Amino acid sequence: MTTADALEAKAHQLLGRLGPDKLAAVVRLLEVMIHDDEPITEEGVLRYREGKAWFAQHEGKGIPMDEVLAEFALKPEDFPLNR
């Protein structure tokens, strides 16, 4: 049995143990992984260039999360994972 065959068998075994909601999430993930060859659109190229230019103007640094949250009157403590 090849490594690919063993992995496929393991994947089938694990998929059989998932409930409908989790199985749907896995299917969506697989669809995204398989369709990674979607064509690049002009809009996508434009957004990429705009983002690159923005970072160049800001010395390669993004906006601190605390500042982003403050714009929405939020704090890190407002999120369950940060409690």
Number of C-alpha atoms within 10 A of each C-alpha: 5 7 8 9 10 11 11 12 12 12 11 11 11 11 14 10 10 12 9 9 8 12 15 12 11 14 12 12 11 11 11 12 10 10 9 8 8 8 8 8 9 9 9 11 11 11 12 12 12 12 12 13 12 14 14 11 10 11 8 10 10 9 9 8 10 11 12 12 13 11 9 8 9 13 15 13 9 11 9 7 7 8 7
